[in-house]
Amino acid sequence: MSPVIRACVPGDEKRLSMVARATFLETYAGIVAGGDMLLFGEGTHDPDSYAGLLADPGVDLFLATMEPGAAPIGYAMVCKPDLPVAIGEGDLELKRIYSLHRFHGTGLGLGLMKAAKAAARARGAKRLLLGAYGENHRAIAFYGKHGFEQVGTRVFHVGENFYDDVVLAAEL
Protein backbone atom coordinates (compact mmCIF):
# COMPACT_ATOMS: atom_id res chain seq x y z
CA MET A 1 0.00 0.00 0.00
CA SER A 2 1.33 3.44 -0.93
CA PRO A 3 1.14 6.48 1.34
CA VAL A 4 -1.64 9.00 0.80
CA ILE A 5 -0.42 12.60 0.63
CA ARG A 6 -2.79 15.54 0.68
CA ALA A 7 -2.68 19.28 1.08
CA CYS A 8 -3.45 20.37 4.64
CA VAL A 9 -6.49 22.42 5.54
CA PRO A 10 -7.52 24.36 8.64
CA GLY A 11 -8.32 21.78 11.29
CA ASP A 12 -5.17 19.75 10.55
CA GLU A 13 -3.09 21.60 13.15
CA LYS A 14 -3.33 18.82 15.77
CA ARG A 15 -2.36 16.16 13.22
CA LEU A 16 0.58 18.27 12.05
CA SER A 17 1.69 18.93 15.63
CA MET A 18 1.52 15.23 16.48
CA VAL A 19 3.53 14.02 13.50
CA ALA A 20 5.99 16.93 13.78
CA ARG A 21 6.79 16.18 17.42
CA ALA A 22 7.01 12.43 16.78
CA THR A 23 9.31 12.72 13.77
CA PHE A 24 11.49 15.37 15.42
CA LEU A 25 11.89 13.17 18.50
CA GLU A 26 12.58 10.07 16.42
CA THR A 27 15.12 11.87 14.23
CA TYR A 28 17.01 13.84 16.88
CA ALA A 29 16.74 11.85 20.14
CA GLY A 30 20.31 11.31 21.32
CA ILE A 31 21.51 14.30 19.29
CA VAL A 32 19.49 17.22 20.67
CA ALA A 33 19.30 17.59 24.46
CA GLY A 34 16.00 16.45 25.98
CA GLY A 35 15.12 19.85 27.45
CA ASP A 36 15.86 21.54 24.14
CA MET A 37 13.61 19.05 22.34
CA LEU A 38 10.77 19.85 24.73
CA LEU A 39 11.19 23.60 24.24
CA PHE A 40 11.34 23.23 20.46
CA GLY A 41 8.29 20.98 20.40
CA GLU A 42 6.27 23.24 22.67
CA GLY A 43 7.01 26.28 20.54
CA THR A 44 7.70 25.36 16.95
CA HIS A 45 5.50 22.27 16.84
CA ASP A 46 2.49 23.21 18.94
CA PRO A 47 -0.97 23.17 17.33
CA ASP A 48 -1.29 26.97 17.52
CA SER A 49 1.93 27.34 15.52
CA TYR A 50 0.50 25.08 12.82
CA ALA A 51 -2.84 26.90 12.89
CA GLY A 52 -0.91 30.09 12.08
CA LEU A 53 0.95 28.37 9.25
CA LEU A 54 -2.29 26.96 7.84
CA ALA A 55 -3.76 30.48 7.80
CA ASP A 56 -0.75 31.87 5.92
CA PRO A 57 -1.46 31.96 2.16
CA GLY A 58 2.30 31.84 1.46
CA VAL A 59 2.73 28.41 3.10
CA ASP A 60 1.95 24.99 1.61
CA LEU A 61 1.65 22.09 4.05
CA PHE A 62 1.19 18.42 3.15
CA LEU A 63 0.18 15.54 5.40
CA ALA A 64 0.86 11.85 4.74
CA THR A 65 -1.05 8.83 6.00
CA MET A 66 -1.17 5.20 4.92
CA GLU A 67 -4.88 5.53 4.17
CA PRO A 68 -7.37 8.39 4.24
CA GLY A 69 -8.23 9.41 7.78
CA ALA A 70 -5.46 7.33 9.39
CA ALA A 71 -2.84 8.67 11.79
CA PRO A 72 -0.25 10.92 10.14
CA ILE A 73 3.12 9.38 9.26
CA GLY A 74 4.87 12.35 7.64
CA TYR A 75 4.54 15.90 6.48
CA ALA A 76 6.20 18.62 4.42
CA MET A 77 6.10 22.41 4.34
CA VAL A 78 7.07 24.86 1.58
CA CYS A 79 7.37 28.57 2.30
CA LYS A 80 9.36 31.75 1.76
CA PRO A 81 13.07 31.06 2.35
CA ASP A 82 14.73 31.97 5.64
CA LEU A 83 18.27 30.73 5.05
CA PRO A 84 21.70 32.42 5.23
CA VAL A 85 22.45 32.10 1.50
CA ALA A 86 21.83 34.33 -1.50
CA ILE A 87 18.09 34.13 -2.15
CA GLY A 88 16.76 34.68 -5.65
CA GLU A 89 13.36 36.03 -6.58
CA GLY A 90 12.27 32.57 -7.73
CA ASP A 91 13.34 30.71 -4.57
CA LEU A 92 11.21 28.88 -2.01
CA GLU A 93 12.23 26.75 0.94
CA LEU A 94 11.31 23.18 1.77
CA LYS A 95 11.26 24.14 5.43
CA ARG A 96 10.23 20.75 6.75
CA ILE A 97 10.01 17.25 5.32
CA TYR A 98 9.81 14.47 7.87
CA SER A 99 8.56 10.91 7.99
CA LEU A 100 8.39 8.27 10.68
CA HIS A 101 11.32 5.87 10.25
CA ARG A 102 9.20 2.74 10.01
CA PHE A 103 7.70 4.15 6.80
CA HIS A 104 11.04 4.76 5.07
CA GLY A 105 11.18 2.78 1.86
CA THR A 106 7.42 2.97 1.24
CA GLY A 107 7.58 5.85 -1.24
CA LEU A 108 6.62 8.33 1.47
CA GLY A 109 9.69 10.54 1.06
CA LEU A 110 9.34 10.52 -2.71
CA GLY A 111 5.66 11.43 -2.46
CA LEU A 112 6.31 14.28 -0.06
CA MET A 113 9.15 15.56 -2.24
CA LYS A 114 6.96 15.45 -5.35
CA ALA A 115 4.19 17.34 -3.53
CA ALA A 116 6.66 19.97 -2.29
CA LYS A 117 8.25 20.47 -5.71
CA ALA A 118 4.85 20.66 -7.40
CA ALA A 119 3.69 23.29 -4.90
CA ALA A 120 6.87 25.31 -5.43
CA ARG A 121 6.49 25.14 -9.22
CA ALA A 122 2.83 26.17 -8.93
CA ARG A 123 4.01 29.29 -7.09
CA GLY A 124 6.46 30.02 -9.91
CA ALA A 125 9.59 29.00 -7.99
CA LYS A 126 12.75 28.36 -9.98
CA ARG A 127 14.71 26.83 -7.11
CA LEU A 128 13.88 24.96 -3.92
CA LEU A 129 16.18 25.34 -0.90
CA LEU A 130 16.39 23.44 2.37
CA GLY A 131 18.50 23.15 5.50
CA ALA A 132 19.54 19.75 6.86
CA TYR A 133 21.50 18.67 9.91
CA GLY A 134 25.02 18.15 8.63
CA GLU A 135 25.36 14.74 10.28
CA ASN A 136 22.07 13.39 8.89
CA HIS A 137 23.78 11.55 6.06
CA ARG A 138 20.71 9.50 5.11
CA ALA A 139 18.61 12.64 4.59
CA ILE A 140 21.39 14.40 2.69
CA ALA A 141 21.76 11.39 0.38
CA PHE A 142 17.98 11.39 -0.18
CA TYR A 143 18.07 15.08 -1.11
CA GLY A 144 21.00 14.44 -3.45
CA LYS A 145 18.91 11.83 -5.31
CA HIS A 146 16.35 14.58 -5.86
CA GLY A 147 18.76 17.06 -7.38
CA PHE A 148 19.81 19.02 -4.28
CA GLU A 149 23.38 20.27 -3.99
CA GLN A 150 25.08 22.11 -1.17
CA VAL A 151 25.07 25.90 -1.55
CA GLY A 152 26.00 26.93 1.99
CA THR A 153 25.87 26.21 5.70
CA ARG A 154 24.03 27.57 8.70
CA VAL A 155 23.99 27.23 12.44
CA PHE A 156 20.59 25.98 13.64
CA HIS A 157 19.42 26.92 17.12
CA VAL A 158 17.40 24.43 19.17
CA GLY A 159 16.78 25.42 22.78
CA GLU A 160 20.11 26.39 24.28
CA ASN A 161 22.29 24.60 21.74
CA PHE A 162 23.49 25.15 18.20
CA TYR A 163 23.89 22.60 15.41
CA ASP A 164 25.73 22.74 12.09
CA ASP A 165 23.47 22.38 9.07
CA VAL A 166 24.09 22.28 5.35
CA VAL A 167 21.97 24.38 3.01
CA LEU A 168 21.00 22.60 -0.19
CA ALA A 169 19.28 23.79 -3.38
CA ALA A 170 17.66 22.13 -6.39
CA GLU A 171 16.68 23.79 -9.64
CA LEU A 172 13.04 23.26 -10.51
C-alpha positions as CSV (number, residue, x, y, z in Angstrom):
1,M,0.0,0.0,0.0
2,S,1.3,3.4,-0.9
3,P,1.1,6.5,1.3
4,V,-1.6,9.0,0.8
5,I,-0.4,12.6,0.6
6,R,-2.8,15.5,0.7
7,A,-2.7,19.3,1.1
8,C,-3.5,20.4,4.6
9,V,-6.5,22.4,5.5
10,P,-7.5,24.4,8.6
11,G,-8.3,21.8,11.3
12,D,-5.2,19.8,10.6
13,E,-3.1,21.6,13.2
14,K,-3.3,18.8,15.8
15,R,-2.4,16.2,13.2
16,L,0.6,18.3,12.1
17,S,1.7,18.9,15.6
18,M,1.5,15.2,16.5
19,V,3.5,14.0,13.5
20,A,6.0,16.9,13.8
21,R,6.8,16.2,17.4
22,A,7.0,12.4,16.8
23,T,9.3,12.7,13.8
24,F,11.5,15.4,15.4
25,L,11.9,13.2,18.5
26,E,12.6,10.1,16.4
27,T,15.1,11.9,14.2
28,Y,17.0,13.8,16.9
29,A,16.7,11.9,20.1
30,G,20.3,11.3,21.3
31,I,21.5,14.3,19.3
32,V,19.5,17.2,20.7
33,A,19.3,17.6,24.5
34,G,16.0,16.5,26.0
35,G,15.1,19.8,27.4
36,D,15.9,21.5,24.1
37,M,13.6,19.1,22.3
38,L,10.8,19.9,24.7
39,L,11.2,23.6,24.2
40,F,11.3,23.2,20.5
41,G,8.3,21.0,20.4
42,E,6.3,23.2,22.7
43,G,7.0,26.3,20.5
44,T,7.7,25.4,17.0
45,H,5.5,22.3,16.8
46,D,2.5,23.2,18.9
47,P,-1.0,23.2,17.3
48,D,-1.3,27.0,17.5
49,S,1.9,27.3,15.5
50,Y,0.5,25.1,12.8
51,A,-2.8,26.9,12.9
52,G,-0.9,30.1,12.1
53,L,0.9,28.4,9.2
54,L,-2.3,27.0,7.8
55,A,-3.8,30.5,7.8
56,D,-0.7,31.9,5.9
57,P,-1.5,32.0,2.2
58,G,2.3,31.8,1.5
59,V,2.7,28.4,3.1
60,D,2.0,25.0,1.6
61,L,1.6,22.1,4.0
62,F,1.2,18.4,3.2
63,L,0.2,15.5,5.4
64,A,0.9,11.9,4.7
65,T,-1.1,8.8,6.0
66,M,-1.2,5.2,4.9
67,E,-4.9,5.5,4.2
68,P,-7.4,8.4,4.2
69,G,-8.2,9.4,7.8
70,A,-5.5,7.3,9.4
71,A,-2.8,8.7,11.8
72,P,-0.2,10.9,10.1
73,I,3.1,9.4,9.3
74,G,4.9,12.3,7.6
75,Y,4.5,15.9,6.5
76,A,6.2,18.6,4.4
77,M,6.1,22.4,4.3
78,V,7.1,24.9,1.6
79,C,7.4,28.6,2.3
80,K,9.4,31.7,1.8
81,P,13.1,31.1,2.4
82,D,14.7,32.0,5.6
83,L,18.3,30.7,5.1
84,P,21.7,32.4,5.2
85,V,22.5,32.1,1.5
86,A,21.8,34.3,-1.5
87,I,18.1,34.1,-2.1
88,G,16.8,34.7,-5.6
89,E,13.4,36.0,-6.6
90,G,12.3,32.6,-7.7
91,D,13.3,30.7,-4.6
92,L,11.2,28.9,-2.0
93,E,12.2,26.7,0.9
94,L,11.3,23.2,1.8
95,K,11.3,24.1,5.4
96,R,10.2,20.7,6.7
97,I,10.0,17.3,5.3
98,Y,9.8,14.5,7.9
99,S,8.6,10.9,8.0
100,L,8.4,8.3,10.7
101,H,11.3,5.9,10.2
102,R,9.2,2.7,10.0
103,F,7.7,4.2,6.8
104,H,11.0,4.8,5.1
105,G,11.2,2.8,1.9
106,T,7.4,3.0,1.2
107,G,7.6,5.8,-1.2
108,L,6.6,8.3,1.5
109,G,9.7,10.5,1.1
110,L,9.3,10.5,-2.7
111,G,5.7,11.4,-2.5
112,L,6.3,14.3,-0.1
113,M,9.2,15.6,-2.2
114,K,7.0,15.4,-5.4
115,A,4.2,17.3,-3.5
116,A,6.7,20.0,-2.3
117,K,8.3,20.5,-5.7
118,A,4.8,20.7,-7.4
119,A,3.7,23.3,-4.9
120,A,6.9,25.3,-5.4
121,R,6.5,25.1,-9.2
122,A,2.8,26.2,-8.9
123,R,4.0,29.3,-7.1
124,G,6.5,30.0,-9.9
125,A,9.6,29.0,-8.0
126,K,12.7,28.4,-10.0
127,R,14.7,26.8,-7.1
128,L,13.9,25.0,-3.9
129,L,16.2,25.3,-0.9
130,L,16.4,23.4,2.4
131,G,18.5,23.1,5.5
132,A,19.5,19.7,6.9
133,Y,21.5,18.7,9.9
134,G,25.0,18.1,8.6
135,E,25.4,14.7,10.3
136,N,22.1,13.4,8.9
137,H,23.8,11.5,6.1
138,R,20.7,9.5,5.1
139,A,18.6,12.6,4.6
140,I,21.4,14.4,2.7
141,A,21.8,11.4,0.4
142,F,18.0,11.4,-0.2
143,Y,18.1,15.1,-1.1
144,G,21.0,14.4,-3.4
145,K,18.9,11.8,-5.3
146,H,16.3,14.6,-5.9
147,G,18.8,17.1,-7.4
148,F,19.8,19.0,-4.3
149,E,23.4,20.3,-4.0
150,Q,25.1,22.1,-1.2
151,V,25.1,25.9,-1.6
152,G,26.0,26.9,2.0
153,T,25.9,26.2,5.7
154,R,24.0,27.6,8.7
155,V,24.0,27.2,12.4
156,F,20.6,26.0,13.6
157,H,19.4,26.9,17.1
158,V,17.4,24.4,19.2
159,G,16.8,25.4,22.8
160,E,20.1,26.4,24.3
161,N,22.3,24.6,21.7
162,F,23.5,25.2,18.2
163,Y,23.9,22.6,15.4
164,D,25.7,22.7,12.1
165,D,23.5,22.4,9.1
166,V,24.1,22.3,5.4
167,V,22.0,24.4,3.0
168,L,21.0,22.6,-0.2
169,A,19.3,23.8,-3.4
170,A,17.7,22.1,-6.4
171,E,16.7,23.8,-9.6
172,L,13.0,23.3,-10.5
